[in-house]
């Protein structure tokens, strides 16, 4: 039995056989070979190297003929990688000395080089060479695995997925009936993958550190998404304990589900609106089942993910109408326009051009305002879909008043276009701005005048206010929604909304954490938009206090001097009000 | 490329130099990027002897383009190419040539 500690990102416990994943969904059947198989393993490696080099040279000739030798030369250089003595010797060494399977040795070595390239500084753009190295890995694995490659879609039994890292799109494609939990070596608490795992309610642990070399396909594992543990080959006693705690968790979740049809209101009868955050139209049903009154944040990035071309207007439209068909008539649907962020689009960000500091670069609304046809296509679809339901449009990452004005102008232009073309659309779609950049929070009173609603995105607001990357474990400690600076900015936005009579909504992770519910209500928040599975728990907490109690708590919390003090205070208060809360 | 010849360590008495060594300064505006590295490694592999490329005390296998790339030699970087073996001198000339070839007009 081996216990590894990581960061829990999605609650619950999963027990089952493991599936070890490598890049591009290649499944590595086994990490080790028997001593007697070492020679045949080395032979397999050399076959794969030769085949990969041949394949790359064939490509070179095709490219030479089509585009000229200058381009073909790139492939010629790639082909040489498969004969690179340093690379080949190191892989061979691992097979002979560690008895690694050829696939595993290839991954280990190419990963090491990819990391070395990524860490290179300077102006040569060599860090992007890591993509070449990954390409080498992919080619070799495809030759090594051949027919052994297994598609995640074809799993026959439920498994726990173990991987170095998972992209959000990989995670999103999981079939929860087949993948019952996962653990990754890399990742962070608020990475997009973690958010999706929580949405899918998959018990998961990330940032476990190196463990893949200690596990082989077919091992059994426990993923404890409550404590953040990955236990490989548990002993009988541990297994029994987990079986029973799993049952407890399931019955707790059932109990919360019973809250679905009771209203979200405080003890003194003040209504709080709880809506759901979704990434895919298919999540709408789940959000409703958990008691959401509508969709407070539809993140549309996934329309753009995992494909080479931009989505068409019809694809946008179909997705939006799909959500509206699932929602009851009149239920709000807030569609946020494209919010590409470096953290969410690691694979695509390269295509947007290298930026030294992508989080502070050309992303989100800045990108849209630069790529007008892309932006307008989405707005057209939103306005057209709004004929079928209570659609609202939300612009992300607004940092200046001018940007908001530009968005409003583009919106007006699109309406004019649709009008001229005689296309049916809804001209009265409410407009909102995200408040997720500190500058926007500071000028919230000005922004509020020009929009119908404000939506506070706490994940980015926290990151930008405290200048701490939420996925960088070295500084993750600084990243806290409970930080007094963040709370004061949120208070400012809530006050601005109240003064202008505009709705304010909080849609980040913060609004889904039970400890913050009292504080936010006390600060004046009446609209929460949260991941579906948080709704019952938040509702339960809201029903446990009165507005006056919440206001006292908020006043006290805003007087505290550090995130830690605030967090401890809020946890204590929540436990006092809701003794059996999961928090 | 600017080549600056220097003989290797002490000549073995009465024999040919066993190690040939030359310092070059990378002048290609792209630095030692994929193609010059590949071309260098390819030529280096044709020699039986050892080929080392040294940058500020970091020595890599000159037959490995991956390691050459990891030198991250930007324009102006001084590299020492060291060849060990029978045709050391001939090898050195060919290798320096690979580094000096023009890779202009290429989007790397």
Contacts between the chains, C-beta under 8 A, distances in Angstrom:
chain1	res1	chain2	res2	distance
A	70	B	105	7.5
A	70	B	106	6.6
A	73	B	35	6.0
A	73	B	106	8.0
A	74	B	34	7.2
A	74	B	35	7.6
A	76	B	38	7.1
A	77	B	34	5.0
A	77	B	35	5.4
A	77	B	37	7.7
A	77	B	38	3.7
A	77	B	39	8.0
A	77	B	65	7.2
A	80	B	38	4.9
A	80	B	41	6.3
A	80	B	42	6.0
A	80	B	65	5.8
A	81	B	65	6.8
A	81	B	66	6.7
A	83	B	45	7.3
A	84	B	41	7.0
A	84	B	63	7.8
A	84	B	64	5.0
A	84	B	65	5.9
A	84	B	66	5.2
A	85	B	45	7.3
A	85	B	61	6.4
A	85	B	63	5.0
A	85	B	64	5.5
A	86	B	60	7.8
A	86	B	61	5.3
A	86	B	63	7.7
A	86	B	64	3.5
A	86	B	66	5.7
A	86	B	67	5.0
A	87	B	64	6.9
A	87	B	66	5.5
A	113	B	66	5.7
A	113	B	70	7.7
A	116	B	70	5.6
A	117	B	69	7.3
A	117	B	70	7.1
A	120	B	70	7.1
A	120	B	72	4.9
A	121	B	72	7.5
A	122	B	31	8.0
A	122	B	72	5.3
A	122	B	74	5.5
A	123	B	31	7.9
A	123	B	74	6.4
A	124	B	30	7.2
A	124	B	31	4.6
A	124	B	32	8.0
A	124	B	33	6.2
A	124	B	72	6.1
A	124	B	74	5.8
A	125	B	108	6.9
A	126	B	33	7.6
A	126	B	69	6.2
A	126	B	70	8.0
A	126	B	72	5.5
A	129	B	34	7.1
A	129	B	69	5.9
A	132	B	34	7.6
A	133	B	66	7.6
